[in-house]
Every structure is written in structure tokens, then in C-alpha cells.
């Protein structure tokens, strides 16, 4: 039959097919297989490690891979947690085992379950190979040594993927103008203050000149890609200036009151700069890119991103400045990836 006569879903007593119900799930999830939220279906060792692993609550979607089936997916859900047995290994060697949710749709293969009405039509499986021609949702891999019955946390490798991860971004771009020229154009601060390595200063300086950006970070974001640039930095000839630059971010500013002298709680890695030290004045650019975790305390909030830099203790303080021909730019790309629900 070329076209199914009853589209999903028709009332008036029409017989709606399960195939089109699965087609609706497939379309809604773009044919993806994976978990729904970053913490779903995580696999961990038992509180007291033993011959099983614990799979925690969550939801997911599984594309049908039964032969002859196209454009259909299954939705699965763990309501609390399930302890899944893992067989011990023998003395002959270790084993790599996979933990997954397996679909058992007897419309396409296998025998009916104990209850036609209540199933089960899916189950957890732990095997050394993955299924073919049978839909499954891969959750974890276990690297189990020889002669081992208890599954320790370090043996478990997270293999989950989010079926349809969300993405978004924010951009700040601020060219400087003539009114921005002032007494705080030069970089004077040192990145090192005693044992504190993130001291530095906001660069370019203040006097009302923007050197920070405020973005709303989505509540679902688990990572950010930060791409920041200091544009049109002026370098004085004959000055040997070198040091580091970075981005700090958080929802509470403190005057060098955070760890390592930071002004905001979190920071990217530091990147280095070094001037030529000879010749005449020239222009350069600093750029950085870093992938950072989004702490739970920052999700769903306005977060400040501050442009910081600092000179080496032995570097000249007369080598680096930014005049009205410079500028700042930062882009934050937010993404949703799997994570442990206990992540801080």
C-alpha cells in the first residue's frame, strides 16, 4: 500500500497504526539515537561495588534498525534505577563488555514476552559484542580485568550521546572610539602576585570603557566554547614586554578575591604574548579559544566575561597599550553534552 490510509492520529474510531506512532518519534528526533538530557541513563558502579552496575533514571530514543523498516524510532525510559548483572571474568583473560538498552519488538522478531500487554519489550543487556539488525541504545563500556567479579568505577567508560543536543551562542564586539582614549590604555599589571598566577588586570583599562561582556547562559548548557580577541593592540618599539592573557567569567565580581587572584570565579587557560623588543611601533592581535564546562551555578543566569591580561614580573610596563583604533570581541557557543548529574 503506497500511502498509509490513516495518518497519525485520526479520531472517530479510526485504527491508528503503531508504525506511524514510531514515525512521529523518528521525525521529532530527526532519526537520532541517544539520551534526552545530559544526565539520563548514566551507568555507575554499585554503591558497594559488586557483580552488577546501576543504570539511573532517564529517557532516550532509539532508531529502528530492523530489516525492511525505515523512518521509525522507539522511546524508552528508566523510571528510577536498575541494577544490571555483569558476569565475572575467568582466569584466561579480561573482557570488554557493553551495556545497552535492547528493543525486543516481536512484531519483527522473537517470541512474545510473558505478558503481551505489559511486556517487557525492552531490556538491559551486557554483552561483548553489539547487536546487528536489532535496535539498541549504547550506554557504557566496561573494561573488566581477568578473574574479576566486582565492577569498580574505573572500569566503566561512559558511551552515552544526546540524541538532539541543543546549541546557541552569544556575541560581543566593541570597537574602541576616540572617546575611549585615556590614562588606562596601557597594560601595567603583573599576572603574578606572590603565589597567585591569575592576578593581572582588566585590559584595556577602565574609565567607563567596556572591557567585560554579559551573556545569558542557557540553563541546559553543559559546555561553552569561548573565542575571544583583543584587536589592534599597539606595541612600542624598544620595549621588551611579555606575559599572559585570558578570560575570566562568573556571576559575582570580587577585587582579586577569587582563587589565584581572579576577579571572577572561573577562567580559561592562560595564553602567552611576547613583543619583538626592538624596532618601531607596530600593531598585533591576541586571540584565544578554550572549551570549558558550565558549572551548574551559572546555568540560566547572566554571566560576566572579563578580558584580563598581565605582564611577566620582569617585563617592561611601557610596551603594550590599546588606543582608539583597537577593540574587543568574544563569542560564546553553548552546547549540551552528556554529563554526570553530580557535576558541580
Secondary structure as UniProt FT lines:
FT   TURN            12..13
FT   HELIX           18..28
FT   TURN            29..31
FT   STRAND          34..35
FT   TURN            38..41
FT   STRAND          43..45
FT   STRAND          52..63
FT   TURN            67..68
FT   STRAND          73..85
FT   TURN            91..92
FT   STRAND          95..103
FT   TURN            106..108
FT   TURN            116..118
FT   STRAND          122..127
FT   STRAND          136..144
FT   TURN            146..147
FT   HELIX           153..155
FT   STRAND          156..158
FT   TURN            163..164
FT   STRAND          167..175
FT   HELIX           178..180
FT   TURN            183..184
FT   TURN            194..195
FT   STRAND          201..202
FT   TURN            207..208
FT   STRAND          212..217
FT   TURN            219..220
FT   STRAND          223..235
FT   TURN            237..238
FT   STRAND          242..250
FT   HELIX           259..261
FT   STRAND          266..267
FT   STRAND          271..274
FT   STRAND          282..293
FT   HELIX           296..298
FT   TURN            299..300
FT   STRAND          301..311
FT   TURN            313..314
FT   TURN            317..318
FT   STRAND          320..321
FT   TURN            324..325
FT   STRAND          327..335
FT   TURN            341..342
//
